[in-house]
Amino acid sequence: MNEKKEAGRARRILRRIGALLGGLLLVGVVGILIAIHVAFDTEGVTVGAVQGSVRSKDGTTIAYEKTGQGPVVILVAAALADRGGTKRFAKLLSEHYTVINYDRRGRGKSGDTHPYAVEHEVEDIDALIEESGGPVFLFGSSSGSVLALEAATSLGMKVKGLFMYEPPFIVDGSHSPVPNDLSNEITELVAAGRRNDAVKLFFTKGMGIPPFGVTLMRFLMPGWSKMTGMASTLPYDLAIL
């Protein structure tokens, strides 16, 4: 009799633990969805922004918008994001800085020239620095922060400060490295017209998000279609890493 009671008690405890873990996971997924909604719900032109473009060394046109007054800060976006993802941040910074918010090559209103090389993206930043009169500060997000670091290393005194937000560096054994074949797999999916699958693969295999979480993202977030439009640039960010 006591054994049955103990077994029943153990099952109830396990159910409670399972419910708690499931709730925490659900809260995390919802948090991601809200963050992405905020990041991508930024369509339209920023009021008061100066729209412009520069020509990079390889001839690629790089579009940008400039706001504010003060020391110049160039914002370098993360994977699957164009300048729309940093509009709100740019607006806050523009109270104290001149902010150059640009579309990385292959995104938004910027052009794209093949073959891709990380050096070309550094040259894009260099062209923006020359346009601004330099030297500048660089602010990069996620993989964009690694690109900003590469630019700061290559361009020397043209960059007087570097801010890296959530650089995706793995410094211990807590996460597995990004698989070496991920870039080729994504390229093949994009070439086959399977952009949704390419973005899903990036989130699951590259970022470790559970498949059901990615499914929720696809159907609930407003920016999914915009991200699939930038799927061809995912190998660029993987090359940077």
C-alpha positions as CSV (number, residue, x, y, z in Angstrom):
1,M,0.0,0.0,0.0
2,N,2.8,2.4,1.0
3,E,4.6,1.5,-2.3
4,K,1.5,2.5,-4.3
5,K,1.3,5.8,-2.4
6,E,4.9,6.6,-3.0
7,A,4.7,5.7,-6.7
8,G,1.6,8.0,-7.0
9,R,3.4,10.8,-5.2
10,A,6.4,10.4,-7.4
11,R,4.3,10.6,-10.5
12,R,2.6,13.8,-9.3
13,I,5.9,15.4,-8.6
14,L,7.2,14.4,-12.0
15,R,4.1,15.9,-13.6
16,R,4.5,19.1,-11.7
17,I,8.2,19.3,-12.8
18,G,7.2,18.6,-16.4
19,A,4.5,21.3,-16.3
20,L,7.0,23.8,-14.8
21,L,9.7,23.1,-17.4
22,G,7.1,23.3,-20.2
23,G,5.8,26.6,-18.9
24,L,9.3,28.0,-18.7
25,L,10.0,26.9,-22.3
26,L,6.8,28.4,-23.5
27,V,7.7,31.7,-21.8
28,G,11.1,31.7,-23.5
29,V,9.5,31.0,-26.9
30,V,7.0,33.8,-26.4
31,G,9.8,36.1,-25.4
32,I,11.6,35.4,-28.6
33,L,8.5,36.0,-30.6
34,I,7.9,39.3,-28.9
35,A,11.5,40.4,-29.5
36,I,11.4,39.5,-33.1
37,H,8.0,41.2,-33.6
38,V,9.5,44.4,-32.2
39,A,12.6,44.1,-34.3
40,F,10.7,43.6,-37.6
41,D,7.7,45.8,-37.0
42,T,9.7,48.8,-38.3
43,E,8.7,49.3,-41.9
44,G,8.8,52.8,-43.5
45,V,11.2,55.6,-43.7
46,T,12.4,57.2,-40.4
47,V,11.0,60.7,-40.0
48,G,13.8,63.3,-40.4
49,A,16.4,60.8,-41.7
50,V,18.6,61.7,-44.6
51,Q,18.5,58.9,-47.2
52,G,21.7,58.2,-49.1
53,S,23.9,55.6,-50.7
54,V,27.6,54.9,-51.3
55,R,29.5,52.8,-53.8
56,S,31.7,50.2,-52.3
57,K,35.1,49.3,-53.7
58,D,33.7,46.5,-55.9
59,G,30.9,48.7,-57.3
60,T,28.1,47.5,-55.0
61,T,25.6,50.2,-53.9
62,I,25.1,50.4,-50.2
63,A,22.0,52.2,-49.0
64,Y,21.8,54.0,-45.6
65,E,19.9,56.6,-43.7
66,K,21.5,59.2,-41.3
67,T,19.9,60.7,-38.3
68,G,21.0,62.9,-35.4
69,Q,24.1,65.0,-34.6
70,G,27.3,64.3,-32.8
71,P,30.0,61.7,-33.0
72,V,29.3,59.2,-35.9
73,V,28.1,55.7,-35.0
74,I,27.6,53.1,-37.8
75,L,25.2,50.3,-36.9
76,V,26.1,46.8,-38.3
77,A,23.0,44.5,-38.4
78,A,22.8,40.8,-37.5
79,A,21.9,37.9,-39.7
80,L,18.5,38.1,-41.4
81,A,18.2,41.8,-40.5
82,D,18.4,45.0,-42.5
83,R,18.4,48.6,-41.1
84,G,14.7,48.2,-40.3
85,G,15.7,46.0,-37.4
86,T,17.7,48.8,-35.7
87,K,15.5,51.8,-36.5
88,R,14.3,52.1,-32.9
89,F,17.8,51.8,-31.5
90,A,19.0,54.4,-34.1
91,K,16.3,56.8,-33.0
92,L,17.5,56.6,-29.4
93,L,21.1,57.0,-30.3
94,S,20.4,59.9,-32.5
95,E,19.7,62.1,-29.5
96,H,23.4,62.2,-28.9
97,Y,25.1,60.8,-32.0
98,T,25.0,61.0,-35.8
99,V,23.8,57.5,-36.6
100,I,24.4,55.8,-39.9
101,N,22.0,52.9,-40.2
102,Y,22.7,50.9,-43.4
103,D,21.5,47.8,-45.3
104,R,24.3,45.3,-45.5
105,R,24.9,43.9,-49.0
106,G,22.1,41.7,-50.3
107,R,19.5,43.2,-48.0
108,G,17.0,46.0,-48.2
109,K,17.9,48.6,-50.8
110,S,21.6,47.7,-51.0
111,G,23.0,45.8,-54.0
112,D,24.8,42.5,-54.0
113,T,27.9,41.4,-56.0
114,H,29.2,37.9,-56.4
115,P,31.3,36.1,-55.3
116,Y,30.9,37.1,-51.7
117,A,33.9,37.8,-49.4
118,V,34.0,39.2,-45.9
119,E,36.5,41.7,-47.1
120,H,33.8,43.2,-49.4
121,E,31.6,43.9,-46.3
122,V,34.6,45.6,-44.6
123,E,35.0,47.7,-47.7
124,D,31.3,48.6,-47.5
125,I,31.9,50.0,-44.0
126,D,35.0,51.8,-45.2
127,A,32.9,53.5,-47.9
128,L,30.4,54.6,-45.2
129,I,33.2,55.9,-43.1
130,E,34.6,57.9,-46.0
131,E,31.2,59.3,-46.7
132,S,30.8,60.4,-43.0
133,G,34.2,62.0,-42.9
134,G,35.4,59.6,-40.2
135,P,36.7,58.4,-37.8
136,V,33.6,56.6,-36.4
137,F,32.3,54.3,-33.7
138,L,31.0,50.9,-34.8
139,F,28.1,49.1,-33.1
140,G,27.5,45.5,-34.2
141,S,24.8,43.1,-33.2
142,S,25.3,39.3,-33.0
143,S,27.2,38.2,-36.2
144,G,27.2,41.9,-37.2
145,S,29.4,42.5,-34.1
146,V,32.0,40.1,-35.5
147,L,31.9,41.9,-38.8
148,A,32.4,45.2,-36.9
149,L,35.3,43.7,-35.1
150,E,36.8,42.6,-38.5
151,A,36.3,46.1,-39.8
152,A,37.9,47.7,-36.7
153,T,40.9,45.4,-37.1
154,S,41.3,46.1,-40.8
155,L,40.6,49.8,-40.9
156,G,42.8,50.9,-38.0
157,M,42.5,54.6,-37.0
158,K,39.3,55.0,-39.1
159,V,37.5,53.3,-36.2
160,K,37.8,55.0,-32.8
161,G,35.5,52.7,-30.8
162,L,33.8,49.3,-31.1
163,F,30.6,48.1,-29.3
164,M,29.7,44.4,-29.6
165,Y,26.2,43.3,-28.6
166,E,25.9,39.6,-28.1
167,P,28.8,38.4,-30.2
168,P,28.2,34.7,-31.0
169,F,31.5,33.5,-29.6
170,I,31.8,30.0,-28.0
171,V,34.4,30.1,-25.3
172,D,33.5,26.9,-23.4
173,G,31.8,23.6,-23.9
174,S,28.3,24.8,-23.2
175,H,27.4,25.0,-26.9
176,S,28.3,23.0,-30.0
177,P,30.1,24.9,-32.8
178,V,28.1,25.7,-35.9
179,P,28.3,22.7,-38.2
180,N,30.7,23.2,-41.1
181,D,28.2,22.0,-43.7
182,L,25.5,24.4,-42.7
183,S,26.4,27.1,-45.2
184,N,26.4,24.7,-48.1
185,E,23.0,23.2,-47.0
186,I,21.4,26.6,-46.8
187,T,22.9,27.6,-50.2
188,E,21.4,24.5,-51.7
189,L,18.0,25.1,-50.2
190,V,17.9,28.7,-51.4
191,A,19.0,27.6,-54.9
192,A,16.1,25.2,-54.9
193,G,13.6,27.9,-54.0
194,R,13.2,26.6,-50.4
195,R,13.8,29.8,-48.5
196,N,11.5,28.9,-45.7
197,D,13.4,25.7,-45.1
198,A,16.7,27.5,-45.3
199,V,15.7,29.9,-42.5
200,K,14.3,27.1,-40.4
201,L,17.5,25.1,-40.8
202,F,19.5,28.2,-39.7
203,F,17.4,28.6,-36.5
204,T,17.4,24.9,-35.6
205,K,20.9,23.6,-36.7
206,G,22.7,26.9,-36.4
207,M,21.1,28.5,-33.3
208,G,19.7,25.4,-31.5
209,I,16.1,26.6,-31.4
210,P,13.7,23.6,-31.0
211,P,11.8,22.8,-34.2
212,F,8.4,23.5,-32.6
213,G,9.7,26.9,-31.6
214,V,10.7,27.7,-35.1
215,T,7.3,26.6,-36.4
216,L,5.6,29.1,-34.0
217,M,8.0,31.8,-35.2
218,R,7.0,31.1,-38.8
219,F,3.3,31.4,-38.3
220,L,3.1,34.0,-35.5
221,M,5.8,36.6,-36.2
222,P,5.3,39.4,-38.7
223,G,8.9,39.4,-40.0
224,W,9.2,35.8,-41.2
225,S,8.5,36.6,-44.9
226,K,11.1,39.4,-44.6
227,M,13.7,37.0,-43.2
228,T,13.0,34.5,-46.0
229,G,13.7,37.3,-48.5
230,M,17.2,37.6,-46.9
231,A,17.9,33.8,-46.7
232,S,20.5,34.1,-49.4
233,T,22.7,36.2,-47.1
234,L,22.8,33.6,-44.3
235,P,26.0,32.1,-45.8
236,Y,27.6,35.6,-45.6
237,D,27.1,35.6,-41.8
238,L,28.3,32.1,-41.4
239,A,31.5,33.1,-43.4
240,I,32.0,35.9,-41.0
241,L,31.9,33.5,-38.0
